[in-house]
Amino acid sequence: MTRLTRGRLLHRATVGGVALLASGPALGAGRAAAAGSDAGRIRTALALSHIQARLYSQAARAEALRPDLLFFARVAAGHEEEHVAALTALAGAAGDPPRPDLWQVAADDAAFAHMAVRLEDLTVRALNAIAGDLGPEALAATSRIASVDARHAAWARGLVGVTPSHHVFDRGRTRDEVAAALTEAGLDPELVP
């Protein structure tokens, strides 16, 4: 066994430091590439946030929901507008936002609450699907959004007496799975890029 002397320790530290400095540009390039690819990964979640914001703003404007659901819609509308802004900053220009007609859903208590739960859960799962591939800045932002969307889903479930989600782990959803879930909800799957 080789004895680790002060000289050998300094030598190892120097060699390690030089290696780390030499890899700096490569690490920086890797981070830049990750940030560039984050934009594409985030676009599905951005589209879902646009749909949520539209549902909540239409419900708030229709004022046809019972008071507790209307309060939820107004609060969630503000949150989703902020989510849209944050995701847009990460994803860049993503074309025209989806604009589904949700007036009928936004004016019916049960339909509104169930659509809100479905969209919130779907957004959390879409964000979970990409979390492992995101750079640090995008991961931090999307994690904060996912946690708020999960609380929105729980809030809406509580308002209409729907059993809370009982899964120990959420499986992420790919873009194709999100599109299929939108179809099941009666929405156009082409709303997500």
N, C-alpha and C positions, 0 to 999 in steps of 0.2 A: 504494500500500500504506500503510495507516494504521500509524503507529508506536505501539507499546504502551508507554505511559508508566506510571509508578508510579500515578498518579491513575486512569488507565483500568483498570489491573489491580485496584486496590482497589474501583472501582465495579463491575466484573464480579463480583468475589468477593462483594460485598454483595448484588447482585441475585441471584446464584446461591444464596447462603445463605438469603435471604428465600424464594425459590422452593422450596428444599428444606424449610424449616420449614413453609411453607404446605401442602406435599404430605404432611407427616408423618401427619396423621389418615387420609388416603386410603391411604397405605402400610400403616398399622396395620390399617385395616379390611380391606385386601386380604390381609394375613397372617392375620387372624382367620378370614376366609372360607376361606382355603386350609387352615388347621388344622381347621376344621369339616368340610370335605369329605374330608380325609385319613381320617377315621374310616370312611367308607363304602368307600374304596378299599382299606383295610387288612383289611377283614373276610374276604376270600377267603384271604389269607395266614394270618390268624389261624385260620381253620377248618382249613387244611392243617397248621398247627403243632399244633393239637389232635389231628389224626389221627396225625401223627408221634409225638407224645408217647404216645398210646395204644398204637401199635404197639410202641414201645420198652419201655414199662412192662409190657405183656403178655408180651413176649419175656423180660424180666428176671424176671418172676414165674413164667413157665412153666419156666424153666431147662432147656429142651430143646435149645437150640442148642449147637453146639460152642464151646469156651471163648473163642476169639478173637471170634466173633460175639456171644457173650453179653457179653463185656467192652465191645464197641462199643455194644450195646443199652443197657447200664447207663449208659455215659458220655453217649450221645446222649439218653437219657431225661431226664437232668438238664439238658442244654442246652435241650431242647425245652420243658421246664417253664418255664425262664427266658424263652425266646422267647414263650411263651404269655402270661406276665406282662407282658412289655414291649409286645407287640402289643395286649393288652387295655387297658393304660394309654393307648395311642394311640387305639384304636378305641372305647373305652368299652364299655358292656354290649352284648353281641352276641347275647343269648339263650342258650339251652342249647347247650353245646359238642357237636359231633358225637361220637357214641359207636359207631363201627362195631365189629362183632365181628371181631377180627383174630387170635383165638387159634390158628386152624389155620395161618395164615401165620407167626405168631410162634413156632411150634414146628418149622418146617422150614427148614433152613439156606439152601437155594437160594431158596425162596419169600420168606423174610424179607429176604435181601440184595437181591433184585431189587425187592421192594416198597419197601425203604428207599431204594434209588437212585432209583426212579421218583418217590417222594414228595419227596425232597430236591431233585431236579432241577426238579420241578414248582413247588415253593415258590420256588426261586431265580427261575424264569421269571415266576411271578406277581408277585414283588417287583420284578423288572426292568420289568415292564409298567407299573407305577405310579410308578416312580422319578421320572420327569420331571414328574409332577404333584404331588408331595408338597412340603410345607413343609420348611424346614431341619431342624427337630427330628425329624420323622417320617422324613425321608430319611436322617439320620445313624443312627437306630436300625435302620431296615430294611436299610441297607447292611451294618451289622455282622452282622445276622442272615443276610443272603444269603451273606456270605462264609463263615460257619460252616456253613451248610447245604451250600454247594458243597464244603467240606472233608469233611463227612459223606458226601456222595455219592462222593467220591474214595476215602475210607477204605473204604466198603462195597464199592466196585468192586475195590479192591486185595485185600480179604479173600477174594473169590470168583473172582479172576482175570478179571474183565470189563474189556474195553478201556476206558481212560479216555475221557471225552468229548473229541472232537477238533474241536469247533466253535470258530472264531475269535471269534465273537460269539454270545451267546444272544439269541434273539428272545423278547420277553416273551410271556406268555400272558394272554388276557382271561379273565374269569370263565367265559364259555361254553366256551372252549378247555380250561380247567381241569376243568370238569364233564365234557367229552368224554373227557379223559385219565383221569379217575376211573372212568368207565364202562369204558374199555379195560382198566383195572386190576382190574375186577371189583367196584368199589365204587359205592355209590349216588351219583349226581351231585348229589343234593339235600343232600349233606353240606356243600356250600359255599353261602353265602347269595348 
